[in-house]
Amino acid sequence: MLKITGGCHCGKIRFEAQIDESRVTACHCSDCQVMSGAPFRTVAFCKAETFSLEGTPKHYVKTAESGNRRVQAFCGDCGTPLYGTSADPAPQGYGIRLGCVDQRAAGRRVPGRAEQHAPLVRHEQDRRRRQIRGQQRSRVSLGEMVVD
């Protein structure tokens, strides 16, 4: 387990959580692309009992392709996407948007190592395997590895 901290761009909302580094996911379904404004959205998962929040985010409830209702939390002032969770009154976990995590820059570029050019990396061979299998989700790890 890894303790993380993070928050929105304007600083009005802060959080901390314990995440399982093996459960960091990059999703490139159409909902994640639209809601992140990027080709994929990277999410770190935590259990509800390890998540604490300072500030009050705004919520948007979307219905997933599966029919599940998902709360999308973001800062109402600066618009930073923060996390997603179930629409249940007592959610069991949170999907924290990795872009607002303080520790996301742990894998900064190391001179002479071109494969470490972003906070998260995946090898070309793995990317090709995922394309062949047609998966929409990709597992990534924090630190030295980067999402392609």
Stockholm file with secondary structure:
# STOCKHOLM 1.0

chainA/1-148         MLKITGGCHCGKIRFEAQIDESRVTACHCSDCQVMSGAPFRTVAFCKAETFSLEGTPKHYVKTAESGNRRVQAFCGDCGTPLYGTSADPAPQGYGIRLGCVDQRAAGRRVPGRAEQHAPLVRHEQDRRRRQIRGQQRSRVSLGEMVVD
#=GR chainA/1-148 SS CEEEEEECTTSSCEEEEEEEEEEEEEECSHHHHHHHTSSCEEEEEEEGGGCEEESCCEEEEEECTTSCEEEEEECTTTCCEEEEEESSSSCSEEEEEGGGBGGGGGGCCBTTBTTCCSSSCCCHHHHHHHHHHTCSEEEECSSSCCCC
#=GC SS_cons         CEEEEEECTTSSCEEEEEEEEEEEEEECSHHHHHHHTSSCEEEEEEEGGGCEEESCCEEEEEECTTSCEEEEEECTTTCCEEEEEESSSSCSEEEEEGGGBGGGGGGCCBTTBTTCCSSSCCCHHHHHHHHHHTCSEEEECSSSCCCC
//
